[in-house]
Amino acid sequence: MKRLMLMLLLLCSPAVWAANETVIIDVEAMTCPLCVTVVNKVLRQTDGVIKAKSSLKTRQAVVIVPAGFDTDKLLQAIAKTGYTGVIHQPEKAS
């Protein structure tokens, strides 16, 4: 039981999450809620993506990935849906 608690504490520690990056992608062609759903789905299904959320209001997708992740995979995933994206410089996730 103590080992399980220790493992849970380690997994929840800031040091584990500090290795993640936030990638912001402009997706200008998103014009409706269905567009957001499609972009969210394809990004979330991309191997290595921790979290993804798109916004119709900002026409951007915010994606959390591990440090050093190949962001071209995100653009390729979006391209499969017929949209194009432009990536901003990845930042350390807080």
Buried (B, 14 or more C-beta within 10 A) or exposed (E): EEEEEEEEEEEEEEEEBEEBBBBBBBBEBBEEEEBBEBBBEBBBEBEEBBEBBBBBEEBBBBBBBEEEBEBEBBBEBBEEBEBEBEBEEBEEBE
